[in-house]
């Protein structure tokens, strides 16, 4: 009976150690959540586009503004796909969170850099 109890305690202890190690090494790093404010980045780029259109009267300025908008529309989805791989975290919109947590990263500046927003 003592041998059975010893084996049981040893099994429970090893299982507990394995679960603790799994939690520390695998689960906790994945609980980091990156947030992005896509609306802010979009508004900044839209303001830049509008300023370029209103200040420039030439056809060249209009074509440059349209090229900038086209480039932005291509870079934004690609940048949003790259962010989770770079931070190794779940990336969500800022509006989808009720509030910040200690494991929340603001990735909006990284997104602005990727799409060249001011």
Backbone as a chain_set.jsonl record, in Angstrom:
{"seq": "XXXXXXXXXXXXXXXXXXXXXXXXXXXXXXXXXXXXXXXXXXXXXXXXXXXXXXXXXXXXXXXXXXXXXXXXXXXXXXXXXXXXXXXXXXXXXXXXXXXXXXXXXXXXXXXXXXXXXX", "coords": {"N": [[0.822, -1.198, 0.0], [1.987, 1.23, 0.775], [3.853, 1.566, -1.234], [2.236, 1.942, -3.485], [0.983, 4.352, -2.789], [3.22, 6.002, -2.733], [4.014, 5.921, -5.45], [1.77, 7.114, -6.563], [1.867, 9.722, -5.436], [4.321, 10.537, -6.502], [3.696, 10.524, -9.242], [1.697, 12.495, -9.321], [3.204, 14.722, -8.498], [5.135, 14.913, -10.566], [3.439, 15.37, -12.765], [2.297, 17.819, -12.001], [4.588, 19.445, -12.009], [5.244, 19.287, -14.729], [2.967, 20.506, -15.906], [3.172, 23.07, -14.787], [5.592, 23.931, -15.926], [4.849, 23.894, -18.645], [2.857, 25.867, -18.632], [4.383, 28.116, -17.93], [6.326, 28.249, -19.994], [4.988, 27.94, -22.46], [2.205, 28.763, -22.514], [1.85, 31.277, -21.156], [3.516, 33.196, -22.599], [1.973, 33.389, -24.92], [-0.234, 34.755, -24.13], [0.091, 37.422, -24.445], [-1.172, 40.365, -25.798], [-1.42, 42.254, -28.633], [-2.357, 45.505, -29.561], [-3.847, 47.51, -32.051], [-4.555, 50.669, -33.434], [-6.232, 51.083, -35.982], [-7.943, 52.913, -37.119], [-6.896, 55.392, -36.32], [-4.43, 55.417, -37.693], [-5.405, 55.331, -40.285], [-6.833, 57.763, -40.369], [-4.713, 59.606, -40.087], [-3.271, 59.14, -42.439], [-5.213, 59.758, -44.288], [-5.556, 62.493, -43.795], [-3.061, 63.41, -44.613], [-3.21, 62.742, -47.323], [-5.385, 64.358, -48.117], [-4.354, 66.904, -47.606], [-2.268, 66.975, -49.449], [-3.722, 66.881, -51.822], [-5.252, 69.259, -51.68], [-3.36, 71.305, -51.483], [-1.784, 71.082, -53.742], [-2.119, 71.997, -57.094], [-1.532, 71.05, -59.534], [-1.555, 68.519, -62.091], [0.335, 66.617, -61.668], [0.683, 66.623, -58.884], [-1.784, 65.607, -58.095], [-1.668, 63.057, -59.216], [0.465, 62.037, -57.746], [-0.672, 62.034, -55.201], [-2.713, 60.153, -55.584], [-1.164, 57.91, -56.152], [0.103, 57.64, -53.703], [-2.091, 57.001, -52.086], [-2.834, 54.573, -53.242], [-0.567, 53.011, -52.736], [-0.665, 53.005, -49.935], [-3.056, 51.6, -49.545], [-2.259, 49.092, -50.333], [-0.14, 48.495, -48.631], [-1.208, 48.517, -46.026], [-2.891, 46.133, -45.44], [-0.854, 44.186, -45.69], [0.961, 44.99, -43.715], [-0.598, 44.642, -41.437], [-0.785, 41.887, -41.432], [1.855, 41.187, -40.94], [2.423, 42.048, -38.339], [1.502, 40.215, -36.178], [3.323, 38.101, -36.519], [5.768, 39.32, -36.023], [5.62, 40.262, -33.356], [4.935, 37.99, -32.078], [2.399, 37.488, -30.969], [-1.113, 37.792, -30.23], [-2.976, 39.919, -32.262], [-5.201, 42.553, -32.066], [-7.924, 44.836, -32.744], [-7.936, 48.064, -31.259], [-10.394, 48.967, -30.383], [-11.722, 46.674, -29.732], [-11.049, 45.864, -27.22], [-11.82, 46.108, -23.761], [-10.284, 47.433, -21.921], [-6.881, 48.365, -21.064], [-4.337, 45.935, -20.264], [-1.741, 44.453, -18.185], [-0.37, 42.831, -19.953], [-0.664, 43.878, -22.476], [0.265, 45.179, -25.556], [0.949, 48.149, -27.31], [0.759, 48.402, -30.618], [0.419, 50.304, -32.513], [2.266, 52.446, -33.205], [4.221, 50.922, -34.562], [2.735, 49.989, -36.715], [2.175, 52.421, -37.968], [4.762, 53.142, -38.802], [5.239, 51.105, -40.652], [3.446, 51.643, -42.721], [4.163, 54.119, -43.439], [2.904, 56.358, -42.272], [2.291, 59.629, -40.972]], "CA": [[0.0, 0.0, 0.0], [2.877, 2.382, 0.824], [4.472, 1.706, -2.555], [1.209, 2.511, -4.363], [0.828, 5.749, -2.4], [4.441, 6.685, -3.171], [3.912, 6.06, -6.912], [0.716, 8.097, -6.824], [2.405, 11.039, -5.101], [5.355, 10.853, -7.487], [2.999, 10.836, -10.503], [1.049, 13.803, -9.164], [4.25, 15.744, -8.455], [5.696, 15.062, -11.919], [2.417, 15.993, -13.604], [2.205, 19.226, -11.596], [5.786, 20.122, -12.521], [5.107, 19.389, -16.183], [1.955, 21.528, -16.213], [3.725, 24.382, -14.434], [6.571, 24.278, -16.961], [4.101, 24.188, -19.868], [2.219, 27.165, -18.448], [5.409, 29.155, -17.912], [7.065, 28.325, -21.249], [4.174, 27.931, -23.679], [0.918, 29.456, -22.463], [1.96, 32.683, -20.748], [3.957, 34.09, -23.68], [0.918, 33.569, -25.91], [-1.292, 35.605, -23.596], [0.375, 38.814, -24.78], [-2.099, 40.846, -26.812], [-1.034, 43.499, -29.273], [-3.506, 46.274, -30.031], [-3.574, 48.532, -33.062], [-5.637, 51.615, -33.714], [-6.22, 51.224, -37.434], [-8.666, 54.144, -37.449], [-5.964, 56.502, -36.162], [-3.482, 55.367, -38.814], [-6.158, 55.687, -41.489], [-7.117, 59.209, -40.316], [-3.474, 60.328, -40.359], [-2.947, 59.024, -43.863], [-6.254, 60.496, -45.013], [-5.232, 63.914, -43.656], [-1.913, 63.659, -45.496], [-3.729, 62.681, -48.689], [-6.217, 65.547, -48.342], [-3.463, 68.058, -47.656], [-1.557, 66.923, -50.723], [-4.668, 67.227, -52.889], [-5.711, 70.645, -51.602], [-2.254, 72.24, -51.692], [-1.267, 70.986, -55.098], [-3.111, 72.225, -58.143], [-1.098, 70.454, -60.791], [-1.939, 67.126, -62.343], [1.384, 65.786, -61.072], [0.373, 66.492, -57.454], [-2.941, 64.712, -57.978], [-1.198, 61.7, -59.501], [1.284, 61.635, -56.604], [-1.606, 61.735, -54.113], [-3.376, 58.884, -55.903], [-0.157, 56.852, -55.99], [0.29, 57.467, -52.271], [-3.271, 56.284, -51.584], [-2.759, 53.207, -53.744], [0.493, 52.347, -51.972], [-1.182, 52.8, -48.581], [-4.073, 50.538, -49.561], [-1.561, 47.815, -50.482], [0.737, 48.259, -47.484], [-1.943, 48.331, -44.776], [-3.171, 44.715, -45.143], [0.403, 43.45, -45.52], [1.511, 45.352, -42.409], [-1.432, 44.004, -40.416], [-0.436, 40.464, -41.416], [3.206, 41.024, -40.411], [2.513, 42.37, -36.913], [1.476, 39.055, -35.267], [4.55, 37.315, -36.642], [6.877, 40.058, -35.43], [5.522, 40.342, -31.894], [4.575, 36.657, -31.584], [1.268, 37.696, -30.085], [-2.41, 38.009, -30.853], [-3.162, 41.338, -32.559], [-6.61, 42.901, -32.192], [-8.202, 46.258, -32.829], [-8.025, 48.71, -29.948], [-11.803, 49.095, -29.988], [-12.258, 45.384, -29.3], [-10.669, 45.63, -25.824], [-12.501, 46.97, -22.792], [-9.285, 48.246, -21.245], [-5.522, 47.817, -21.147], [-3.877, 44.992, -19.248], [-0.27, 44.452, -18.143], [0.177, 42.065, -21.079], [-1.13, 44.503, -23.702], [1.271, 45.982, -26.258], [0.408, 49.051, -28.315], [1.516, 48.218, -31.853], [0.046, 51.352, -33.462], [3.454, 53.1, -33.795], [4.854, 50.005, -35.528], [1.903, 49.996, -37.916], [2.391, 53.701, -38.658], [6.06, 53.068, -39.487], [5.156, 50.182, -41.783], [2.685, 52.223, -43.826], [4.693, 55.472, -43.627], [1.944, 57.383, -41.851], [2.984, 60.642, -40.143]], "C": [[0.864, 1.259, 0.0], [3.517, 2.629, -0.537], [3.488, 2.34, -3.536], [1.014, 3.994, -4.073], [2.043, 6.567, -2.84], [4.424, 6.914, -4.682], [2.868, 7.11, -7.277], [1.217, 9.511, -6.551], [3.473, 11.475, -6.086], [4.722, 11.228, -8.828], [2.34, 12.203, -10.439], [2.085, 14.915, -9.178], [4.857, 15.974, -9.834], [4.704, 15.731, -12.859], [2.288, 17.473, -13.281], [3.406, 20.019, -12.103], [5.713, 20.303, -14.035], [4.098, 20.445, -16.587], [2.453, 22.928, -15.885], [4.735, 24.841, -15.478], [5.884, 24.635, -18.272], [3.444, 25.556, -19.78], [3.243, 28.288, -18.55], [6.061, 29.34, -19.278], [6.196, 28.478, -22.494], [2.94, 28.814, -23.597], [1.067, 30.933, -22.145], [2.502, 33.588, -21.844], [2.871, 34.335, -24.725], [-0.216, 34.449, -25.411], [-1.021, 37.079, -23.829], [-0.532, 39.211, -25.936], [-1.575, 42.176, -27.336], [-2.275, 44.204, -29.789], [-3.036, 47.304, -31.054], [-4.805, 49.399, -33.231], [-5.584, 51.928, -35.207], [-6.912, 52.518, -37.852], [-7.752, 55.36, -37.334], [-4.979, 56.556, -37.331], [-4.178, 55.79, -40.106], [-6.436, 57.187, -41.518], [-5.865, 60.026, -40.618], [-3.128, 60.301, -41.844], [-3.958, 59.779, -44.708], [-6.0, 61.999, -44.945], [-4.051, 64.284, -44.554], [-2.35, 63.674, -46.961], [-4.529, 63.936, -49.031], [-5.36, 66.796, -48.455], [-2.715, 68.104, -48.982], [-2.468, 67.31, -51.88], [-5.054, 68.696, -52.873], [-4.589, 71.648, -51.845], [-1.74, 72.223, -53.119], [-2.378, 71.158, -56.12], [-2.745, 71.535, -59.444], [-1.565, 69.005, -60.893], [-0.918, 66.172, -61.72], [1.13, 65.569, -59.576], [-0.798, 65.544, -57.233], [-2.532, 63.262, -58.224], [-0.339, 61.164, -58.351], [0.392, 61.263, -55.405], [-2.309, 60.409, -54.36], [-2.407, 57.707, -55.763], [0.095, 56.575, -54.512], [-0.879, 56.677, -51.668], [-3.243, 54.822, -52.031], [-1.715, 52.393, -52.973], [0.027, 52.041, -50.55], [-2.179, 51.654, -48.552], [-3.441, 49.156, -49.749], [-0.723, 47.484, -49.255], [-0.025, 47.932, -46.208], [-2.277, 46.868, -44.503], [-1.901, 43.894, -44.922], [1.014, 43.74, -44.151], [0.715, 44.702, -41.286], [-1.158, 42.503, -40.33], [0.938, 40.221, -40.793], [3.275, 41.201, -38.896], [2.442, 41.148, -35.995], [2.735, 38.202, -35.332], [5.715, 38.007, -35.944], [6.817, 40.08, -33.906], [5.221, 38.991, -31.26], [3.43, 36.754, -30.583], [-0.011, 37.806, -30.916], [-2.57, 39.506, -31.069], [-4.644, 41.581, -32.802], [-6.744, 44.412, -32.326], [-8.358, 46.839, -31.432], [-9.471, 48.791, -29.473], [-12.395, 47.784, -29.501], [-11.893, 45.041, -27.858], [-11.408, 46.602, -24.919], [-11.516, 47.89, -22.081], [-7.924, 47.604, -21.349], [-5.227, 46.86, -19.993], [-2.359, 45.049, -19.198], [0.367, 43.714, -19.318], [-0.304, 42.608, -22.43], [-0.021, 45.377, -24.282], [0.578, 46.879, -27.27], [1.294, 48.973, -29.552], [1.179, 49.275, -32.905], [1.265, 52.081, -34.022], [4.175, 52.209, -34.809], [4.054, 49.974, -36.819], [2.089, 51.296, -38.687], [3.712, 53.69, -39.414], [5.978, 52.2, -40.738], [4.435, 50.791, -42.972], [3.088, 53.67, -44.105], [3.663, 56.548, -43.324], [2.678, 58.367, -40.946], [2.776, 60.427, -38.662]], "O": [[0.543, 2.238, -0.674], [3.7, 3.777, -0.942], [3.878, 3.192, -4.335], [0.894, 4.801, -4.995], [1.895, 7.709, -3.275], [4.784, 7.996, -5.144], [3.071, 7.901, -8.199], [1.005, 10.407, -7.369], [3.533, 12.644, -6.466], [5.181, 12.166, -9.481], [2.415, 12.98, -11.391], [1.867, 15.95, -9.807], [5.07, 17.12, -10.228], [5.093, 16.574, -13.668], [2.18, 18.297, -14.189], [3.251, 21.145, -12.576], [6.081, 21.355, -14.557], [4.348, 21.208, -17.52], [2.183, 23.872, -16.629], [4.737, 26.007, -15.872], [6.294, 25.582, -18.944], [3.469, 26.323, -20.743], [2.986, 29.304, -19.196], [6.324, 30.472, -19.683], [6.626, 29.082, -23.476], [2.658, 29.551, -24.542], [0.456, 31.765, -22.816], [1.975, 34.688, -22.011], [2.857, 35.393, -25.355], [-1.075, 34.848, -26.197], [-1.836, 37.915, -23.441], [-0.649, 38.489, -26.926], [-1.321, 43.104, -26.568], [-3.148, 43.574, -30.387], [-1.96, 47.888, -30.921], [-5.94, 48.924, -33.177], [-4.972, 52.909, -35.632], [-6.512, 53.149, -38.83], [-7.825, 56.265, -38.165], [-4.729, 57.624, -37.889], [-3.609, 56.519, -40.919], [-6.295, 57.822, -42.563], [-5.939, 61.031, -41.326], [-2.742, 61.315, -42.425], [-3.603, 60.373, -45.726], [-6.206, 62.705, -45.932], [-4.047, 65.345, -45.178], [-1.91, 64.52, -47.74], [-4.367, 64.507, -50.109], [-5.611, 67.651, -49.304], [-2.553, 69.176, -49.566], [-2.037, 67.989, -52.813], [-5.174, 69.318, -53.928], [-4.842, 72.736, -52.362], [-1.307, 73.251, -53.639], [-3.439, 70.541, -56.02], [-3.567, 71.447, -60.356], [-1.919, 68.371, -59.899], [-1.26, 65.067, -61.3], [1.335, 64.47, -59.061], [-0.794, 64.764, -56.281], [-2.988, 62.353, -57.531], [-0.406, 59.98, -58.021], [0.671, 60.301, -54.689], [-2.481, 59.621, -53.431], [-2.795, 56.632, -55.305], [0.277, 55.426, -54.11], [-0.674, 55.791, -50.838], [-3.6, 53.933, -51.258], [-1.951, 51.241, -52.608], [0.287, 50.96, -50.022], [-2.154, 50.828, -47.64], [-4.037, 48.151, -49.36], [-0.607, 46.317, -48.88], [0.457, 47.151, -45.388], [-1.971, 46.385, -43.413], [-1.872, 43.009, -44.066], [1.529, 42.833, -43.498], [1.291, 44.259, -40.293], [-1.288, 41.915, -39.257], [1.168, 39.174, -40.187], [4.101, 40.568, -38.239], [3.268, 41.047, -35.089], [3.166, 37.644, -34.323], [6.558, 37.344, -35.34], [7.842, 39.935, -33.239], [5.25, 38.86, -30.037], [3.485, 36.179, -29.496], [0.028, 37.9, -32.143], [-2.325, 40.288, -30.15], [-5.27, 40.914, -33.626], [-5.806, 45.164, -32.058], [-8.859, 46.17, -30.528], [-9.734, 48.691, -28.274], [-13.475, 47.785, -28.911], [-12.37, 44.04, -27.324], [-11.599, 47.768, -25.264], [-11.873, 48.999, -21.684], [-7.815, 46.425, -21.685], [-5.792, 46.969, -18.904], [-1.741, 45.638, -20.086], [1.53, 43.955, -19.64], [-0.344, 41.871, -23.415], [0.557, 46.209, -23.583], [-0.289, 46.419, -28.013], [2.44, 49.423, -29.535], [1.6, 49.161, -34.056], [1.306, 52.323, -35.228], [4.686, 52.707, -35.812], [4.633, 49.937, -37.905], [2.154, 51.286, -39.916], [3.783, 54.175, -40.543], [6.578, 52.522, -41.763], [4.772, 50.489, -44.117], [2.448, 54.362, -44.898], [3.566, 57.54, -44.046], [3.595, 57.973, -40.226], [3.293, 61.192, -37.849]]}, "num_chains": 1, "name": "protein.A"}
